[in-house]
């Protein structure tokens, strides 16, 4: 990926080929009378449709950075641009709408709602995005899309099953369907196979990568697995709250 200076407009804002840009990201937390700085000025950009892995040892700052780039936490200093908008210049409601529309999240522990079935969990982004009446008017359209996706993911006979009735791999496939429902331009996946056995994890990854390639969605993938990281076109390595390496390579076929 080009440096931010090569992909930014003359006014310093990210160019149109950049879907996500973190500029000068610092994050500190109060510890007693002191301040503990976790991120020390991180710059990271993702191009549209790009697949990027983020690696680093525990404590390197990956989760803190991910929460900020995903608009779940505010940086102490720095900017986050998402899909052409300066995220922290928005109101709380505007930022929540941007996050819901532009980012699909896939977590290690699925984060499905236990009281909802697979289909209802998949529909959650649409329920959140639209007022009640608007959603009711478009519910059939979204349900058709969600059912089609779940069937394609091999869950056609699990639509009415709640998370507790699904295997780990099935739950993660529901989570991927949920992340993709609104066709966001960015997917953030935090150790998406970390809670699965190797065989199930491989099937889930193949599904995620296939959808990412077909949709040309940008993917930021946090992983400890170097072999998995090499399946991304860029590998970013964090250490001590800074990006120490950012390399591009040809992905294996």
N, C-alpha and C positions, 0 to 999 in steps of 0.2 A: 504493500500500500504506500502511496506517496505520503510525504510529510504533510502536516497540516498547512504549511505555507503553500504547498502545491495544489491543495484542494479547497482553499478558502477564497472567498470573493475579496475584492479590493478593500471592503470595509471590515474585513476580519471574520465575517460570518462564514460558516461552512458552505461549500459549493453544493450544487444540486445532486451530485453523485454521492454525497455523504448522507447516510441516514442517521447516524449517531456520532456525536462528537463531545468528548469531555476535555475541557481546556483548563489546565492549571488547577486540577482538583486536589484540594487539601481537606482533610477531615481530622479533627481533634476532639477528644472527649475529656471533660473535667474529672480529675482523680484527686479528691481532697482539694488542696489549695493549688495543685499543679494541673497542667494540661498535658494529656498524652496524645501525641500526634501519630495517627495511623497511616495517613496518606500524605506525601510530601511534595505534591505538585505533579500530578499525573496527567499526561496528554494521551488520549486514545481516540482514534476515529475508526468507524466501520463504513465501508462503502455499501451501496445498495446491492443486495444479492450476494454479498461476501460471507464466507464461512471462516470464522476466527476462533481459535482456541486460546483460553486464558489459563495459564499454569502458574504454580508457585506452591511452596510449602505452607503448611498451616501457620497462620500468623503473618503471612506476607501482605495481607490487605485485600485479597481477592473479594471476599464477601462484602467488605465495606465499600469497595469500588463498585461492585455489582449493584448494591442497594442504591447507590447514588446514580449510576447510569440508568437504572430501572425506575428512577423517580420515586423510590420508596423512602429515601433519606436525603436531606439537604446537605450539600457540602459546606464546610466552614468557609472555604474560599473556592473560587473557580466557577465555570459555567458548564452547563449541559445543554446541548442543542439536539433536539429530536425531530426528525422529519421537517426540518426547516424552521423550527420554533425554539426560542430560548425558553427552556422549560421553567426555570425559576423566576422568570419575569411574568409568568402567568399567575392568575389567581388559583387558589387551592382547587376549586371546581374545574377550572379550565385544564389544569395540570392532570387531574384525575381522568378527565375525558380523553386527553391526549394519550395518557398511559394505557387506558383501556382499548383505545382504537389502534394504537401504533405498536404496542408491545404485547407479544404472547409469552407467558412465563411457563417454564417446565421445571419443576423442582425435584430434588432427590426423593422427597417423601410425599409426592403427588399433590397434597393439599386439596383433596376432594372433600366436599361437604358430606358428612356421613348420612344426613337425613335425606339427601337427594339421590335419585338413581343416576345411571350413567348418562342417559339422555338429558336429564335436567342439569347435571353438572356441566355437560358440554355447552348447554344453552346459556350459562351464567353470563358470559360477556355481553350477549345481546340483551339480557334482562337488565344489566347494569347500564348499558349504553342508552336505552330508550325509556322514556316515561311509560307508565303502566298502560295507558290507552294506546300509544303508538306501538308498544311491543305486542299488545293483544291483537292489533290489526295485522302485524307482520309475523305473528307467531308461527303460522303454518309454513311460511317461506323459510324461516330459520329452522324449524323442526325438520323439514324435508332435507335441508342442507346437512344438518347434524346427523340425521339417520343415515344418509348416504355416506357420510364420512366414517361413521362408526361401523357400518357394514363393510366398507372398504378396508377398515383396520381389523377386520375379523371379529367384530363384536355385535354382529347382527342379532344374535340370540341372547345378548346381555343388556339390551337397552333398558330394561326395567329393573336390573340388578343394582343394589346399593354397593358402595365401596367395600363394605365388610363381606360381601358375597363374591368379590372379584379377587383374582390373584394379583400379585404385585405388577406383573407385566401387563395385565389387563387394565389395572388402574392407571399405569403410566400411559397407555394408549388412549385412554379417556382424557388424561391431562393434555396430551398432544392435540387431540381433537379440539378440546376447549381452547387451547392456545391459538389454533388456526382458524377458529370459527369466523372471526371478523376480517380474515385475510390481512393481518397486520404486516407491515413492511419489515419488522424485526422480531426475532425470537431470541429470548435469553434463557438458556438452559444451564442450570446449576447442578452439576454432577447427576445428570438424568438417569444414569444406570448404576449409581452408587449403592442402591438398595436392592439390586437385582443380581441373580446369579449370571455367570458369564454368557450362557446360551441365550437366556431371556433378554439380557442386556444387549446382546448383538442384534437380535431381531428388532428390538425397540429402536436402536440406533439406525438400522437400515431404513426403518419406516420414517424416522425423523429426517435423515439425510435425503431420502427420496422426495419427501414433501418439500423440503427446503430447495432442492434443485428444481423441481417442477414449478414451484411458485416463484422462484427467484427471490426468496425472502432472505434477508441478512440473518445470520446466526452467530451469536456469541456464546460459546460453549466453554464452561468452566469444567476442568477435568484434572485429575492427578495422573491419568494414564497417558504416557508419552506416545504410545502406539496409536491411541485414539486421536491425540492432538495432531499427529502427522496426517490425519485424514482431512485436516482443514488447510486452506490455502495460505493462512497466516498463523504463526504460532507466537504468542505474546507471553513472556515470562516475567512474573513479578517477584520482587525480593525486597523486604524491609520497606514496604510502602512506596516503591518506585518500580517503573517498568525498566528492567535491565536488558531485555532483548526483545526485538520485534522483527521476525524474519518471514519472508514469503518463500514459497516453494511450490513445485508442481505436485498436486495431490496424486497418490497412487490410484490406479484404476482397478 
